[in-house]
Amino acid sequence: MFDTFLQEMTQELTQTFSVVPAPVAFVRLLAASVLAALIGAEREMRGKPAGLRTHILVAVAACLFIVLGREIAALDFGAEAQRNDPLRMIEAVTAGVAFLAAGLIFTAGDRVRNVTTGASLWLAGAIGLGCGAGQMPLAAMATGLVLTVLFVLRHVERWLPSHE
């Protein structure tokens, strides 16, 4: 009895992946987590409201949307034709993350705050989408570029004349 239950559960957990094998899905989710954590850590060190955990959650969610979209597209829904549009998945993630990012941006007196954090959060969504699509090298390149922008340009901005 317990052996049958264990076999069924093992089968449920391993054979439900028809397009993206379970180990590959895990690596993609992990890559999205690690790459977003790098950006989130930089935001965390600056004391910004969307830091490490927020960036990771956004990237993992975006990655999951892509992997799920591929898996759902492979399901048999009977005689009805089913179409999976990857651009719609990207659009949905982009809109959702933009909503979160917009919530971080506020005005304090005559200054707008947290625009960079909002943008980095939006970018974490794109990194998650890239990982979900199996484009970890592209997502890693984007992460490297973003970290360079966040770390290096912060110092360059100190030398630029102020807009105030």
C-alpha positions in Angstrom: 0.0 0.0 0.0 2.7 2.5 1.0 4.9 1.4 -1.9 2.1 2.1 -4.3 1.6 5.5 -2.8 5.3 6.2 -3.0 5.5 5.1 -6.6 2.5 7.3 -7.6 4.0 10.3 -5.8 7.4 9.8 -7.4 5.7 9.5 -10.8 3.7 12.6 -10.2 6.8 14.6 -9.2 9.0 13.4 -12.0 6.9 12.6 -15.0 4.8 15.8 -15.1 7.6 17.6 -16.8 7.0 17.0 -20.5 9.0 19.9 -22.1 11.5 21.1 -19.5 12.9 18.2 -17.4 12.8 18.7 -13.6 16.5 19.1 -13.1 16.7 21.7 -15.9 13.7 23.5 -14.4 15.4 23.5 -11.0 18.7 24.9 -12.5 16.8 27.6 -14.3 15.0 28.6 -11.1 18.2 28.5 -9.2 20.0 30.6 -11.9 17.2 33.2 -11.7 17.6 33.3 -7.9 21.4 33.7 -7.9 21.5 36.3 -10.7 18.7 38.4 -9.1 20.3 38.0 -5.7 23.4 39.8 -7.0 21.3 42.8 -8.0 19.2 42.6 -4.9 22.3 42.6 -2.7 23.5 45.8 -4.3 20.1 47.4 -3.6 20.1 46.0 -0.1 23.5 47.5 0.6 22.1 50.9 -0.4 19.2 50.5 2.0 16.6 50.5 -0.7 13.0 49.2 -0.1 13.3 46.4 -2.7 16.3 44.4 -1.8 17.6 40.9 -1.9 14.4 38.9 -1.2 12.2 41.1 -3.5 14.6 40.8 -6.5 14.9 37.0 -6.0 11.1 36.6 -5.7 10.5 38.6 -8.9 13.1 36.7 -10.9 11.9 33.3 -9.7 8.3 34.2 -10.5 9.2 35.3 -14.0 11.3 32.2 -14.6 8.4 30.1 -13.3 6.0 31.8 -15.7 8.1 30.8 -18.7 8.7 27.2 -17.6 5.0 26.8 -16.8 4.0 28.4 -20.1 6.1 25.9 -21.9 4.7 23.0 -19.9 1.1 24.1 -20.3 1.5 24.5 -24.0 2.5 20.9 -24.2 -0.6 19.6 -22.4 -3.3 17.8 -24.4 -6.6 19.8 -24.2 -8.4 17.5 -26.5 -9.6 18.5 -30.0 -9.3 22.3 -29.3 -6.3 23.9 -30.7 -4.2 25.6 -28.0 -1.7 28.3 -28.8 1.0 29.5 -26.5 2.3 33.0 -27.2 5.6 33.7 -25.5 5.2 37.4 -26.0 2.0 37.3 -24.0 3.9 35.6 -21.1 6.6 38.3 -21.3 4.0 41.0 -21.4 2.2 39.6 -18.3 5.4 39.5 -16.3 6.5 42.9 -17.5 3.1 44.5 -16.5 3.1 42.8 -13.1 6.6 43.8 -12.2 6.1 47.3 -13.5 3.2 47.6 -11.1 5.4 46.5 -8.2 8.2 48.8 -9.3 5.9 51.8 -9.7 4.8 51.3 -6.1 8.4 51.8 -4.9 8.8 55.2 -6.6 7.7 58.2 -4.6 8.2 61.9 -4.4 9.8 63.4 -1.3 9.5 67.2 -1.6 10.8 68.1 -5.0 12.8 64.8 -5.4 11.8 61.5 -7.0 13.1 58.5 -5.1 13.7 54.8 -5.8 13.5 55.0 -9.6 16.7 53.0 -9.9 15.4 50.3 -7.5 12.2 50.2 -9.5 14.2 49.7 -12.7 16.4 47.1 -11.2 13.3 45.2 -10.0 11.8 45.3 -13.5 15.1 44.0 -14.8 15.1 41.2 -12.3 11.8 40.1 -14.0 13.6 40.1 -17.3 16.4 38.0 -15.9 13.9 35.5 -14.6 12.2 35.4 -18.0 15.6 34.7 -19.6 16.4 31.9 -17.1 13.0 30.4 -17.6 13.5 30.4 -21.4 16.9 28.6 -20.9 18.9 31.6 -21.7 21.1 31.7 -18.5 24.2 33.0 -20.3 22.2 36.0 -21.6 20.6 36.5 -18.2 24.1 36.4 -16.6 25.5 38.9 -19.1 22.6 41.3 -18.3 23.2 40.8 -14.6 26.9 41.6 -15.0 26.1 44.7 -17.0 23.5 45.9 -14.4 25.8 45.4 -11.5 28.5 47.4 -13.4 26.0 50.2 -14.0 24.8 50.1 -10.3 28.3 50.0 -8.8 30.4 52.0 -11.2 28.0 54.7 -12.3 27.1 55.5 -8.7 30.7 56.7 -8.2 30.7 58.5 -11.6 27.5 60.4 -10.7 29.3 61.9 -7.7 31.6 63.8 -10.1 28.8 65.0 -12.3 27.2 68.4 -11.7 24.0 68.1 -9.7 20.6 68.8 -11.3 19.4 70.7 -8.1 
